[in-house]
Amino acid sequence: MSVRTLPDVPRERIVLPARALERIERHTAGLARHRERLRAGGRHVRRGLLLHGPPGTGKTLSVMYLARLMPERTVVLLTGRTLGAVGAACALARTLEPAMVVIEDVDLIAQDRSHYETAPLLFELLNAMDGLDEDADLVFVLTSNRRRRSRTRSPHAPAGSTSRSSCRCRTPPRGAGCSRSTAPG
């Protein structure tokens, strides 16, 4: 485990359709601003975001922007070989809440369960995202190059959703004509 400073990524560097970026901001920082009212109303504050799209289309850059947008949150980042520490990372995030748990390339964990008798890392992740533990102020940001491989259903997700993440955003392919997002007027 290591502690590091994440790059300071301003909104202007994010190349996503403006509506998609506004939805991401509303689902993460927007809900965080209202966490006390949500809790008082008996609503969950734990939430998830799935960013999926081809490599090099801004998923990781968007994660760094979200870290800048919510500086009060501890960011727990899992990539590559650290994906095996899902349980420990989620426990750490819960201890340090409010926190953002980022799992890069979640499709490496959330493969089609029909191929495996058990998938302990997947089950740990799913339990952390919406298991029986007490609600915590956690934002789960998952990135994937292959959305179809990471499909699972959440009891907290909106009707019609196919993912445990309650907000999904597809990053456009490179050169799709998207311009840099600008701050809302």
N, C-alpha and C positions, 0 to 999 in steps of 0.2 A: 504494500500500500504506500502511496506517496501523496504529498500535498503539493499542489502547484497553483499558480495563478493562471487563470484562463485569459485568452486574448480578449481585448475590449473591442467588440464588434458592434458598430453603430447600425441603426436601422437602414441607413442608406446603402449599406453593402449587401443587404438581403435581396436576392433576385428571385422573388416569388410574385405571383399575381397579388395585387393589393388586397383583394377580398380574402384570399387565403391567409395572408399575413395578419390581417385584422382579426380573422376568426381564431388564429393561433394565439394572438395577444389577448383576446377576450377570454379564451378558454383557460389560459394560464395566469397571467398577471391580473386580468380583470376579475376572475374568481378569487384570487388571493386577496384583493382589496376588500372583498365582501365576506371573508371567511367567518368573522364573528357573527354576522347576521345569518349566514348559512347554518352555522352550528346551532345558533339559538332557535332556528326553525327546524332543527332535527335533520338537516341535510348533510350528506357526506361532503367533505372537502378534499378527499383523496381523489385524484383524477389522472387520466392518461391521455397521451398524445402519440399517435403513430405518424411518423414522417416516412413516406416511402417513395421511391423513384430510382431511376438509374444512378450509378455512381457519378459523382462530380456535379450534382445538380443543386447543391446548397443545403443538404440536410444537416451536416455537422456545423456549418456556418450559422444556420438558424438556431441550433442548440446553443452556440456561444452567444448569440444575440439574446436569447432568452435568459441566460445566466446574467448578462448585463442588465436586462430589464427588471430582474428580480434579485437585486444584490443582497437582500436579507436572507436569501436561501443558501444553504450549504449544497453544493453540487457534488454528487457521488457519481463518478463516471466509470463505466465498465466497457472495456473493449478487448478484443483478442483473447488472450489467455486468462484475463481477469473475469471473463464471463462465468467461470466456475464458482465465483464468490458471490453469486446472486443473493443468497440468504444472508450472509454477513454484511453485504453492502446495504441491503434493505433494512436490516436491524440497526446499522449505523445511522442511516438516514432517519429512521424513526426516533432514535435517541437525539439527533441534532435538529429535529424539525423546527421551523419549516425547512424542507429540503426538496431538491430535485434529483431524482434518480435517472440517469441517462444510460441507456443500454444501446450501444452501437451494434448494428448488424444483428438485431434480435432474431432474425430468421435462422441464425446458427443455433439458437436455443429452441425456438418454436417451430420445429420441423413437424411435418405431418405425423400425428401420433399413431396412425394406423401401421406405421413401419416399426414401432417399438412397443414392447410390453410395458415399459415404464420410461418416463422422461423426468428424472428427479429435478433437474434444473428448471425445466418448464413448470413443473408443479410448484416449486419454490417461488418462481416469479409470479405465477397466477395467484397463489395464496397471498403474496405480499401486495399485489395490486387490488384484490378485492376479496380476501379471505375473511376469516372470522375474527381476526385481531381488531382491537378497538380502532376507530377511525383516526387517522393522523393527517397532518397537513403536508401531504406529499404529492408532488407532480412527477409522474412517470413519463419520460420522453423516450420513445423507442424509435430507432431508425432501422430501415430495411431496404434492401435493393429489390426484394421479391415479396410483395404484399401477400400473394396467394399462399406462400409457405407459412406465414405468421398469422393465419386466421384462427381466432378462437372467439368465443362469445362471452360477454360480460353480463352479469345480472344487473349491473348499474348503467350499462350502455343504453343509449336511446333506442327506441323501437326501430327495427330495420337495420341496425348496425351489425356488422359482422366481426367486430374486433373488441377485445377487452379494453382497448383504448376508447375513450368516449369522444374523441375527436380525431379524425383522420385527415391527412393532407398529403396529396400527391405532389411531388416536386415535378415541374415540367421538364421535358427533355432539353438538353443543351440546345441553344439556338432556336427556342420555340417562340421567340419574339417578346419575351417578358422583359420589362424594363425594371430598373431598380425601384424598390418601393420608396415612397416618400412619406414623411410624417403626416398623420391625419390632420386635415384642416380644421 
